[in-house]
Amino acid sequence: MLIAFLFNLFFIQIIFTTITSITYSCWTNSTCGCSLNSAILTKIIGGEEATMNSWGWAVSIRRRNNHICGGSLISSELILTAAHCIVSVKTLSSLSVTAGSNYLSIINQQRSVSEIFIHQNYDSMTYINDIAIIRLSSSFDMSDRSLAIICLPPSLLEYPSNDTTVIAIGWGVLSPTEKISSDTLQQVTLKIVANTISICYVLIHNENGQICAGVQGGGKDTCQGDSGGPLMMFSNKKWYIVGITSYGDGCALPLSPGVYTRVSIHYV
C-alpha cells in the first residue's frame, strides 16, 4: 500500500510539473533570439520572475537614471521601443539604457544615447505607430553572454496569427495600485486576441498596426513601466519580437486585453 501510494504521488507530481511549466530551448547557434539560459514559464496566475539570463535582449530605458520603459536589443547599438516612451524627451543626455541584468538595481552594462528615431506618423492620441528606435552612443559588449539580440519578425501583415501563445516581459508595477516598478524582471504568458472580437475591437484604433493580447478572465497583463518592452513568440527554436507594449484599459482586468504595436507591419 505504501509503495502504491508513493508511486501514485510521484506520478501525480510528474503530471503537475508537466502541465504547469514549459521550457523553451532555443537553437544556440542562432545569431538572434537565443539567450544564455532557456526560458521557463509556468501557468501560474499573474506574472512571475524571469529566470536569470533568459531574456538577454531586455533593456531598461532610463531618464535621469530612473526606469521609464523597457526596450529590446535588435543589434548591439539599436533598441526597439515604444514612441510614447521617449517622444517627450528634450535632451538626449538625460537618457541612458542598461542591459544584461534581471534587476533594475544592479547595473551590468549602461550606455548613453546618441539618437532617437520616432515613427513619423506616430499619433499620441491613438498610439498608432507607437514604435521608435534608440541608437546608443557606443555599442554594448556582446561578448558578455548575459546579453543577446532578439529576432525581427517576417514581413507579414497579419503576424502573429490569432490565439498564438506569446510572452511579455518587463519591470512594470506588479499591480495597478503600485507606484514603484518591480526591481526584478517579470514574465507573463498571454494569447493573441483577434481584433474582430469586441473586447479587442473597442480598444484598438488600427486593425493592422495594433494587436491585443491577454487571457480569458483577466489576471495576466502588462502594466505601467512595461511600456516599450517586447511581446515575443517562440518559433523555429528562436524568439521573435512580434509586438511592443503600448497601452491598455487598466491592468489585468477581465475582458480587457493589453494593446501592442504590431512589429511586422513596419517591415513590409
C-alpha positions, 0 to 999 in steps of 0.5 A: 500500500505504501509503495502504491501510494508513493508511486501514485504521488510521484506520478501525480507530481510528474503530471503537475510539473508537466502541465504547469511549466514549459521550457523553451530551448532555443537553437544556440547557434542562432545569431538572434533570439537565443539567450544564455539560459532557456526560458521557463514559464509556468501557468501560474496566475499573474506574472512571475520572475524571469529566470536569470539570463533568459531574456538577454535582449531586455533593456531598461530605458532610463531618464535621469537614471530612473526606469521609464520603459523597457526596450529590446536589443535588435543589434548591439547599438539599436533598441526597439521601443515604444514612441510614447516612451521617449517622444517627450524627451528634450535632451538626449543626455538625460537618457541612458539604457542598461542591459544584461541584468534581471534587476533594475538595481544592479547595473551590468552594462549602461550606455548613453544615447546618441539618437532617437528615431520616432515613427513619423506618423506616430499619433499620441492620441491613438498610439498608432505607430507607437514604435521608435528606435534608440541608437546608443552612443557606443555599442554594448559588449556582446561578448558578455553572454548575459546579453543577446539580440532578439529576432525581427519578425517576417514581413507579414501583415497579419503576424502573429496569427490569432490565439498564438501563445506569446510572452511579455516581459518587463519591470512594470508595477506588479499591480495597478495600485503600485507606484514603484516598478518591480526591481526584478524582471517579470514574465507573463504568458498571454494569447493573441486576441483577434481584433474582430472580437469586441473586447479587442475591437473597442480598444484598438484604433488600427486593425493592422498596426495594433494587436491585443493580447491577454487571457480569458478572465483577466489576471495576466497583463502588462502594466505601467513601466512595461511600456516599450518592452517586447511581446515575443513568440517562440518559433523555429527554436528562436524568439521573435519580437512580434509586438511592443507594449503600448497601452491598455484599459487598466491592468489585468482586468477581465475582458480587457486585453493589453494593446501592442504595436504590431512589429511586422507591419513596419517591415513590409 
